[in-house]
Amino acid sequence: MPMAKRTIVIGSGLGGIAAALRMRARGDDVTLIERLDQIGGRARVFERDGFRHDAGPTVITAPFLFDELFELFGEKRSDHITFVPLDPWYRFYFDSKGEQFDYRATVEDTITEIKRFSDDDGEGYRKLLVASEQIFDVGFRRLADQPFDRLTNMLAQIPSLVRLKSHLTVSQLVNRYMKHDLMRQAFSIHPLLVGGNPFNTTSIYALIHFLEREWGVHFAMGGTGAVVNALHGLMQRHGINIRLNTDIERINIDKRLAESVTTTDGEVIEADRVICNADPPTVYRQMIDKAAGAKGKIIPDSMTRYSMGLFVLYFGTKRTYPNVAHHTIWMGERYQSLLHDIFNKKILAEDFSLYLHRPTATDASFAPAGMDSFYVLCPVPNTMGGQDWNEEGQALRDRIVAALDRTIMPGLKASITSDFWMTPDDFKTDYRSMHGAGFSIAPVFTQSAWFRYHNRDRRVGNLYFSAAGAHPGAGMPGVLCSAKVVENLVIRDESAV
């Protein structure tokens, strides 16, 4: 009987956890290595003064990808985690007009909301969904879990990409169907959820519209942290070795094979294959000797576009805000020019737009009785902007609190408590994200599919990537599909031996 393959997974974000489970289901001897004191990566949990905060991802749009992980071992996800559908999916607040728009769980309810702004855009939204479904059928159903490690994979898709007008940006595609300025904003922001600027992100990412319609928008009771805990239990029940507080300094490569990893404490752990959930540009620049022969990307790092940074403010309130939805998108007065400042000029402007998460709208366990738990995500320049976050952090926090107090959360200045924040500096140190980027490299066309970091190194045959920076990209569906791509590559590689 052949010995089980020794698989090391570096990083315990959702992509790493999914890869570890998929390899274990194949019979591998799997060790999952995490440098922090808890698993989850960006999906870790903070507990402060009775308030609980999911650190990062909160929107579940493809629950079947979690179902699959439990089904690999003959279990049901629903026995361990409860997903609750939300309505509205998102509430938009437009500060320039003082107006509110609910993005609803049904098409008809959404169109009713749209028609408060523009009758014509109601029909435009139907047409946008048709276009999104066509993109979804190719970009998600056909390609999201398939490898793009060969140029022929990309060339084979050129006719579909041309037909789907992938040369357009998300903003350009949306503008073909939506004419009201506020509706154009509302229906083009989705790339920001995966680190992209709607004004230069390929329209392939407009598939998110139909993806949401296909499976809905859900929240896990107990939060994303409860999902991670359930997956942690699944890994423990099925024999995955989990090592916390263990930092990998180097991936050791010999004769185009990753043969082991070395920790910062000098321990050498041998492997038959290595799967990186760590940020690919960090892996190639900091964890692999150039002489080892690994070949990550054709485009040099100096030409790589990185996603924006994130300023994330976590806080509790000594009262509740029942009129604040579970997910709120707070849109500032500027849109395109603000994003240009963030992505291109890399300057921290005085104004901003925000994503506000209020989990207590659905799950009261996130805060003490009579109180609320929140986090606010504010897109900012990554560390290439050179901001001093020791100075800027407090000032930005104060501006955000003042804006929310003035608009949708009156009295916030007096009721806020137990607040703290993360900056791009923290993303760089805690998550080893290159340049403190919130979502690794940006999802522009020249960094998508074959042009993105490959899920297997082009020269080192047993070095794989299941991460936001690899195909198909960032976001929960993206990294969970990345693990499926790795599994498909492993199957293909082993069948070729």
N, C-alpha and C positions, 0 to 999 in steps of 0.2 A: 504494500500500500504506500503510495507516494506521500512524502512529508508535506504538511501544510505550508503554504507560502507565508513567509514572515513579512507582513505589511505594516509599515509605519505611516501614520497619518500625522502630519505636522499642522496643528491648529484645530481647534474644536468649535469653529463657527458652524452654522447649519450645513454648509457644504462639506466640511470635514466630518461632521457626525454622520451625514448621509453616506459619504464615501466609506467610512468605517463600517457602517451597518451593511452596506452592499457587499463589501469584500468579505465580511464575516459570514454572510449568508452563502457565499461561494465556498466557504470552508477555510479561509485564510486565518492564520494566527495574527490578530490585529492588535496593535498598540497605538492608542490615540494620545498624542503628546500636546499639552497645553502649557503655555508660559505663565498664564494668570492663575489665580487661586480658585477659579470656578470655570466650568465649561460654558460654551455659548458664544464666545467672541463678542461681536457687536450685539448679540442677543442675550447678554448677561443681565443680571438684575441688581439694582441698588435698593438697599433698605435703610431708611433714615427716619428716626423719631416716629415710628409707627406708619410711615408712608412707604409704599413700594412703587418702584419705577422700573419698567422695562427700559433698558439702556438704549435700544435702537429700534429694530423692525417691529412693527405692530399690526400691519395690514396683511391679512391672509386672503389670497385671491385664488389659490389653486390647492384646495385642501386634499385632493386626491394624491398629491405628491407626498404628503405626510402619511396618508393611508397606506401607500405602497410600502413604506419602511416597516410598518408593523406587520403587514401581510407577508413580508419576506420570511417571517418567523411564525406564521400561523396565528397571529394575534390581530385584534381589531383596535384601531386608533380610538374609536368611540368608547372603548372600555377604560381608557386612560385620560383622554382629553375631550372636553366639550367645546365644539365650535358653535358660536352664536352668530347668525346672520344679522347684519346691521342695516338700518334704514333711518335717516339718510346714510349713504355711504360716506359722503363728505358734505360739510356745510361750508360754503364759500362766504367770506365777508369781504366786500370791496370797500376799502377805506376811502377811495377817491369819491365814491357816491354815497357811502353809508348804507349800501344795499346788501342784501343777503340772498344767496341762491343755494337750494338744496339739490344735490346730485343724488337722485333717489334709486331705490332698489328695483323699480320696474321702468321699462321704457316709457310707458304712458305717463306715469307720475313725473318722470324727468322732463318729458316734453311739456307737460302742464307748467312746470317751473320755468322752462326755457321761454315759453310764450309770454311770460310776464315781462320779458325783456324784448323779444322779437318773435312775431308770428312766423316769419319766414324761416327762422332758425330751427323751429320745431321740425319741419320737413328736412332741413339741412342736417339735423342730427341723425335722422333715419338714414340718410345717404352716407353720412360719416360711418355709421355702424356697418353698413354694407361693405364699404371700403375696408374697414378694420377687420371684418370677418374674412375677407379675401386674403389680407396680409396674415392674419392669424392662422389660417389653414396651411400656409406655407411656412411662415416664420416660427410658429410654435408647434403645431401638430406634426409637421414633417421634419423640421430641422433642429428644434430646441435640444433634443437629446441625442443628436447624431454628431459624430466627430467632424471637424473641419481641419484635420491635420495634413491634408493633401490639397495641392492646388486644384487638382481635378474635381475635388468636392465643391470648390467655389465656382469653377468654370461651369459645372453642370447646372448651377442655380442662376446663371446670368439671365437666361430668358425669363424666368419667373421674376427676378429682381427688376428687370426692365419693365415687364408688364405691370408690376405693382408700384412702379414709379418710386423705387427706393432712393433715387437721386434727390427727391424732394426732402425737405426737412419736415419734422412733425408740425411745426408752425405753418409751413406752406400748405401741407395737406389739409389741416384743420381749416385754414382760411378759405379753401375752396368751397367749403360747405357752411361755415358759420360766418355771419357778417357783423353781428353785434360785437363790439370790442370786448365787453366783459365776458361774453360767451366764448370768444376766441381765446381769452386767457384761461378760462375754466377748463376748456377741453384740449388745451395744449400743454398743461403743466406736467403731465405724466412722466416725461423724461427726467424731471427733477427728482422723482422718486427712485431713480436708479443712477443719479449722478450726472445727467446730461442737460445741456442747454437746449430748450425746444427749438431755438433758432439755428442750431447746427447739428442736431441729432437726426440721424436718418429716420425717415417715416416708417421704417420697419417697426419702430417702437410704438407706433400707433396701434399695434395689435393689442396693447393693454386694454383699450376700450372694450374690445370684444371678449378678451379674457375675463374681465370683470363681469360682463353679461353672462358668460358661459357658466361660471361657478359662484358668482356673487362676491361680496366683501364680508369677511368674517372676523370675529374676535375670539380668541381662545380664553375661556374662563380661567382666571388665574394669570392671564397674560402670556406673552411669548415665553416668559420664564417657565411657565407651567408646561409648555411644549418641550422646552429643553430638558426640564426635569423628567418628563415622561420618556423622552428619548434616552436620557441618562439611565433610567431604570431598564429600558429595553436593552441597552448595551451591556449593563451589568448582568442581566438575566442570561445573556447569551455569550458571555465569556470574553468580551472585549476588555483589554487591559487599558485603564485610563490613568495617565500620569499628569498630575497638576504641578504647577510651580517648577516646570522643567523647560528651560529655554534652549533651543537648538542654535548652535553657533555655526555649524557647517554640515553640508551634505557631502559626504566623501564619495568621489566618483573615480573609478578605475576602469580603463578599457571600455569606456562608454556605458558603464553600468553604475547605478547608485548602489554601493555595497554596504553603506552604514551611515549613521549620523553621529555627530559629536555634540554633546551638550556643553553649555558654558562652564560646567563643573569638570569637564574633561572626560566624561563617560562616553564610551563608544557603544552604540547600539546597532547591531547588525540587521540587515534587511535584505529581502529578495525584491521588494519594490517599495518606493517612497511616493506617497501622495501628499502634495502640498495644498493645504487650505490657506496657507499664508499668502500675502500679496505677491503675485508673480514678479513685479519689478524689484521688490525687496529681496526675494529669493535669489534672483539672478545677480543682483549687484552686491549683496552682502553675505550670502550663505553658500555660494559656489565659487570656487577658484576659477579664474578665467582660463587657466591652463587645462582645466578638466574637460573642456570640449563641449559643454552644454551650449545649446543654441536656442535662445528664446524667441527672438522676434527679428523680422527683417528691418523694421523701422527702428532706428537708434533711439535711445532714451531722450536725447536732446530734441527729437522731433515728436515725442509722445505727448499727447494731450491728456491731462489728468482731470478727474472730476473735481468739483468744487469742494471746499472744506465745509465743516459743519460746526456751528456753535449750538450746543444743546443745553438748555436751561431746565433743570428739574426742580420742582417745588411742590409744596402742599399749601392748602389754604384752610384757614380756621372757620370757614363757612363753605356752603355748597353753591355751585353755579348751575342750577337745573336747566337753564336756557342755553347752556353751552353743549354742543353736540359731542359725540364720542371723538370724531375727527373733524377738525376745522382747518380750512385753508384761509389764512388771513392775508389778503392781497393788498400790498401797499400801492401808492399812487403811481409809481413807475413799474414797468414790466420789462420790456426789451432792453431799455437803457440800463436798468438795474442789473440784469443778468450780464450785460456787456461789461459792466464794472467788475462783477464778481469773477467771470470766467476769463475775460480777455485782459482788462486793465489790472485785475487782481488788487483792486482797492476796496477798502472797507468804507462804504458810504454811510451817511447818517441815517438813511432810510433803509427799509427792508421789507421782505415778505416772510410769512411764518407758516409752519405747520404746528398746530396745537393738538396734543393728545390728552383726552380726559377719560381714562379707563374707568373711573368711578361712575361714568354715565351708564355703564353696563355691569360692572362688577364692583360692588361697594367694599370688597375686601382690600382694595388698594389703599384705603385711608381709614383713620379712626372715625367713629360714628360722628355724623354731622360735619364732616370735612371732605375735601376733594384732593385728588392727586393729579398732577399735570406734568407733562414735559412739553417744551417748545423747541422746535428745530428751526434754526435760522441758517439759510445758505450764506456762506461767507467765502472769501478767497482761501485756497489751501496755503500751506506754508511758503510757497513760492512768492506770495505777496509780501512776505517779510514783516507782517504785523507783530507787535509785541503784545501777546495776549495777557501778560501779567498786568499790563496797563489797560488794554482794550476790553478785557473780559467784564470787569465791573461796570464800565460805562455802557457797554452794549446791553448788559443785563438790565440796567436802569432804564434805558430807552425802550426795551421790549416791555417791561412791566408798565411803564407809563402809557405806552400805546394800547395795551390790553385794558388797562384801567380806564382809559378815555373812551373805549369803544365797547367791547363785548363783555368785559369783566369789571364793571364798576366796583370801586372799593378794594381793588386788588392790592394797592400799595399798603393798605392797613391790614389786610388779611393774610398776606403771603407769609409763609414760614418754611423753615428747613430747606432753603434753596441752595443749590450748588450747580456747577456747570462743567461741561467738557468743551475743549477747544480743539482746533486742528493740531496743536502741539500734543494734546493727549492722544489723538488718533495716531499720531506718529510714534509715540512712545508705548502706549498700551497695546495697540493693534499692529504696530510695525508697518503702518500704511505709508507708502512712499509719498513724501511731501504732505503728509497729514490729510490726504484726499479721503473724502467720506465714502467713496465707492470705487476705489482703484482708478483704472484708466477710464476716460470718458467714452460713452457709446456713440462716437461718430462713425460714419460709414467705413473710414479707413482704419478703424480699430474694432471692427465687427466681423464675426464669422472667421474666415481664414486669416484675416488681418489682425485678429485679436490674439492674445497669448493662447497658444495651443494647449489642449488638455493633456498632451504628452509631449515631452521635449523632442525636438526634431533629430537629436543625435543620441541622447541618453535614453535607451529603450525602455527603462523601467522607472522613469521619473514622470509623474503625472501631476495634473493640477485640477483641483475641484474648488474653484474660488471665484470671487466676483470679477477678478481681472482676466479670467479665462472665458472661453466660449461656454454658454451663450451670454453671460453678463451678470450684473448685480441684481439685487432684489431677491426675495425668498424663492419665487419660482425659478429664477435664474441660477442660483447656487445649488438648489436641489436638482435641477436638470443637469448641472455641471457634473454632479456625482454620477448621474446616469450615463453621461458621455464617457466618463472614466471607466465605468463598468463595461460599456460596449467596447471600448478600446482594449481592455484587459481580455475580454472574451475573444476579440479578433486576434490579439497578439498570441494568446495561448493556443488558439486553433492553428496558427501558422507555424508553431514549433514542431 
